[in-house]
Amino acid sequence: MERWLTGLRLAGYGAAYFFAAGAFMSYWPVWLRDRGVTDTEIGTLFMSRQIISVIATLSVGWIAHRLGGPRGVMVTLGLAAAVMIVAYDFSTSFFAIFIVTMIWGFMWSPPMPLYDGVLVIETKRHGLDYARVRMWSSVAFIGGTFVAGIAVERYGPPWVLYVGMAGIVLLAPLALLLPAAPPPVATVGKAHASLKVGDLVRQPAFILFLMATGLCSASHSVLYSFGTLTWRAAGIDDVTISALWAESVAIEIVLMLFGGWLLARLGVCGLIALGLAAGMVRWTAMAFTTELWVLVLLQALHSCTFAACHLGAMAFLQRALPAHGAAIGQSLYYALGTGATQAVVYQFSGLLYAQYGQHAFLAMALVSTIGLGALVLLARTWSGGLLVDTSQK
């Protein structure tokens, strides 16, 4: 019973966060277009938010690391996010949207690496399957996507904001249900020194890990920024578009259910490689077609381009870092890996899409290819154990 309640508490926060994320990821560009934002400006907004997110994730991760637990930080950010989402509703010019987006990036991005850090530690501590608990975040993402699609179809783009708000107002109360701090690290006659950023960035394997997983994540930039707009321009209705987004996450859930099985057979690097290889196929095909039946097949590859890579990344961090370094490790992964890399690619995505339309997806196939090269080097560099053993300091 205790394990079940722990799993429920851990899943609740992720469900609220990803319900809002489902609405925003699939329909936020539609909301921006409705406010008169151009394609190039959309790319600028996404890039600028990512840059702020990098700074925020690193600084907030450091604060949580120093405080010894992320819960108080997550509650504070949840309350601030609820305030800022209201500010968006009053923003009508690009300048106003830009300012709110900068503040929003500071509130929205840091909770996810902190949450994942808690999830990795607590699932291991209580004997729970990380993938199965994280799966409920994906279920909520589907719900947010469907509700947003139906709301936009019936009531118009402004409802993207209102649907996302439903998840955001739950973040602070659900964060209170999370563990206050990671459990103390058991030692046998040895004191563990604090894990520092420099300890990790000096490790070639960790840098290669950030490159491979960061490029895999960044390869989604054109899809996240312009996928819905491309499909709308091709005449696909909003409910069908929301179904395409939901399908990608539903297939992702299936992969997560078998995540432990896949990890045991493919290994950490194998899972990440699966995501990068699938990206090369997915983005190349999306550059040339908007046929619905093909999009259905390509969206199924999200189970690899996101879920397989993410599970591989979490497994790497769990095996390569000591438990007391989870907060700083997760923050570096989200900030330098996915955050900084995606910030650069988002800006190029806006410029490329404004110039070449959906053919901008070809650049994402190239991004996946470069990531696969970094992954091959990681597989040759990392032995599979701890990168830094602070018990020896």
N, C-alpha and C positions, 0 to 999 in steps of 0.2 A: 504493500500500500504506500509506504514512504517513497519507494522508487517511482511509483506512478505519479504521486503528487509532485515530486521533484521534476519529473519530465514535463508535467503540465505547466508548472511555474516557468520552466526554461522555455517552453514552446510559446507561451502567451505573449511575451515581449516581441519575439520574432514575428509572430502572426500579425500583431498590430503594425509593426514597422513595415512589413512587406505588403500588407493590404494597401497602405498608402503608396508604397513604391510601385505596386502594380498599376495603380491609377496614373501615377506620374510618368513612369517609364514608357507606357504605351501611348499616352495622350497629352503629355506636357507640351510637345511641339505644336499640337493642335491648339492648345490654349494660347501659346505664344503667337502663333500666326493670327489668331483671333484678335490679339492685342496689337496687330500691325507690325510684328517683328519679322525682319527678312531672314532668308536662309543663312547669309553670312553672319548676321547678328545672332542667330540661334547658335551657330558654331562658337561665336565669341562668348556667349553666355555660358555654354557648357564648359568651354575651356577655362574661363575665369572662375567658375564655381569649383572646378577641379583643382585649380591652383590654390584657392583658399582652403579647399578640403585637405590638401596636402599639409599646409601649415597647421590647420586645426587638428588634424588627426595626430600629427607628431607631438604638438604641444599638449593636447588633451590626454594623449596616451602617456606622456611623461608625467603629467599631473596625477593621473590615476595610478601610475606605477609608484609614485612617491607617496600617495595616500594609502597605498596598500590594498585598494579595492575600487572598482569602477562604479558601484551602485549610486553613490551620491552624485557623481558627475553625470551619470545617465539620467537621473531624475531631473537635475538642473537643466540639461540640454533638452529634455522632453518638454518641460514647461516653456522654455524659450522658443522651441520650434512651434508650439501652439500659438504663441504670440505672433511670430513672423509669418505664419501661413495666413493670418488675418491681414497682415500688411500687404501681402500679394494682391488681395482683393481690391485694395485701394490704389494699386499701381497701374497707371494707364500709359505712361510714356516709356520709351526704351531706357532712358536714364533712371527712372524710378524703379523699373524692373531690375536693372543692372545692380543698383544699390541694395535692393532687398535680396537679390540673388547672392551677393557677396556675403551678406550676414547669414543668409539661409545656409550657405555652404559650410559655415562654421558650426551651425547647430545640427545639421542633418547627417553629415558624414562620420564624425567620430564615434557615435554610439554603436555603429555596426562592428568595427573591429573589437571594441570593448565587449560587446555581446558575444561575438564569436570566441573571444578569449575565455569568457566565463563558461561558454558552452563546451569548449574543448576540455577544460579542466573538470567541470562538474560531471559531464558524461563519463569521463574516464574514472572519476572518483566513485561514482555510484553504479558503475557497470552498465551504463546505458549506451546505446548505439547513437553516435553523433549524427549520422546520416538520417536516421529515423526521426530524431527530434527536430532536426533542421528541416525535414520534409514538410512540417506543418507551416513553416514560413512560405514554402512554395505553394501550398494549398491556399493560403491567405492571399498570395500574389495573384493567383487565378481569380479569386473572388473580387479583388480590387480591380483587375482588368475588365472582367465582365460587367461589373456594376458601372465602371466609368464608361465603357462602350455603350451600354444601354442608356445611361444618363445623357451622354453627348448626342446620341441618336434622337432622343426624345426632347431634351431641353436645351441642347447647345453646349459649346465648349466651356462656358463658365463653370459648368458642373464638375469638370475635372478637379478643380480646387476643392469643391465641397465634398466630393467623395474621398479625396485624400485626407481631408480634415478629420473624417470619422475615425481613421486609424491613429492620427497624430495625437488627438486628445487623450488617447489611452496609454501613450508611451510612459508618461511620468508615473501614474499609479501602478502599471505593470512592472516598471523598473524597481519599485519598492519591494516586489515579491522575489526579486533575484537575490542570490547570496550576497552578503555584505562585502565579502573579501574571499580570495582563494584560500584554501586550507593551508596551514603552515607546512613547509617542506620538511619531511622526516630526514633527520641526519643521524649518522652513526659516528659520533666523535669528530665531526667535521662541520665547520661553519661555511655556509654558502655566501659568497660575496654577491653583491648586487650586479645583475647583468646590465651592461651599458651599451648604448648605441654603437660605440666604437668597436666593442667586442664582436658585433655582428657584421658591420660594414667592412671590416678587415678580412672577412672570410670570403674567398672567391666563390665557394659553393653557394653562399647566401646571395651574393650579387647575381649569380647566374639564375638562381631560383626567382629572384625579383624580376629579372628580365623575361624569363620564359612565361611566368604566370601573368606578369604585367602586360606583356604583348598579347597574350591570349585574351585577357579582359579588354584591352584597348581595341582589339579587332572588332568588337561589337559597336564601335562608336557611330558608324554610319547607320546601323540598324536602330540604335537607341535614339539618334537625333532625327533621322529622316525616314525610318521604315514605315511608320504610319502615314506620313505625308505622301510617300511614294505609292503606297497601296491605295490611298484615297484618290490620288491623281489618276490611277489606273481604273477607277470606277468601282472599287470594292467598298461595300457599305461598312459602317462603323461596327455593327454587331458582328459581322464576319471578321473584321480586323481584330476585334477583341477576342474572338474565338481562336484566331491564329496565334495571338500572344498567349492565350490560356493553354492552347495545345502544346506550345513549346515548353511551358512550365509543367504541364501534366506529364509529359514524357520525361522531363527532368526528375519528377517525383519517382517514377518507375526506376530510373537509374539509381537514385538515392536509396531506394529500398534494397537494391542489390549492391550498394556501395562497398560494404564490407567484403562481399564475395569477390567483386572486381579488384579491390585493393590487394586481396590475398593472392590473386592470380597475375595481375599486371604490375603490381608494385607502385610506389609513389610516382616515379618518373614515367612509368607506363600510362598511368591515368592522365597525367598532364599532357603527355605526347598524344594521347587519343583526342583530347580537346583541340590541340593545335592542328593536327592532321584533318580533323573534321571541319575546322575553320577554313582551311585552304579550299575544301570542296564547297562548303556552304556559301562563302562570300563570292567565289568565282561564279557560281550559278545565279546568285541573286543579282549580279551585275547585268544579267541578260534576260531575265524573265520576271513577269508578274502574273503568270498563269497560276490560277488558284491551286490546282492539284499539285503543281511543282512546289509552290510555297508551303503547302501542307507537309510535303516530304522534307523540305529544307528546314522548316521550323522544328521538326523532330530532332534535328541535329543539335539543337540547343542543349539537349541532354548531355552532349559531349563537350561542346564549346564552352558551356558554363559549368554544368554540374560535375563532370568528370575532372575538369581542371581545378575547380574549387575543392572538391574532396581530396584531390591529390595535394593541393596546397595546404589544407588543414592537417593532413597526415604528415606532411613534411615538417610543419611547425611543431606538431606534437612530438615528433621523433628527434628533431634537430635542436630543440630548445628545452632547457629545464623548465619545470612548471612555474617557478617564480618569475620567469622571464616572459610569460605568455602575453601580458599587456603590451610590453614594449615591442615584442616580436610581431604581434598582430598589427600594431600601429604602423610599424615599418612596412609590413606587407601591403596594407591598404594605402598608406601614404606614398611611399616611394615606388612600390610595385604597380599597383593598379591605379593609384591616384595621379602621380606625376606623369606616368606614361600616357594615361588616358587623356590628361589635360592637353598634351601636345597633339595627340591624334585627333581629339575633338575639333581643334581649330583647323587642322588640315581637312577634316571631314567637311566642315562648313564651306571652306574655299573650294574643295573638289566637287562637292555636290552642287554648289552654285554654278560651277563651270561645266560639269559633265553629267549631272543628274545621277541616276542610279548606277552608272558605270564607276562611280566612286567606290563601290563595293570591291572593285578589283584591287584597290590599294589595301583593303583590309585582308585580302588573301595574301598579299606580300608581307603584311605585318605578322600574320600567322606563320609564314615560312621562316621569317627571321627568328621568331620565338622558338620554333622547333629546333633551329640551329643551336640556340642557347641551351635548350633542354638536353640536347645530345652531349654538350660539354658538361652540363650538370651531372648527368648519369655517369660520366667518366671521372668526375671530381669528388662526388659525395659518397662516402662509404656506407651511409644509412644510419649512422649514430649521431650523438650529440656533436654539434659544431663547437660549442664552448662549454667546458666543464668548470663552472664557478666554484665547485667544491675544492678545486686544487689551488685556488688563489689564496 
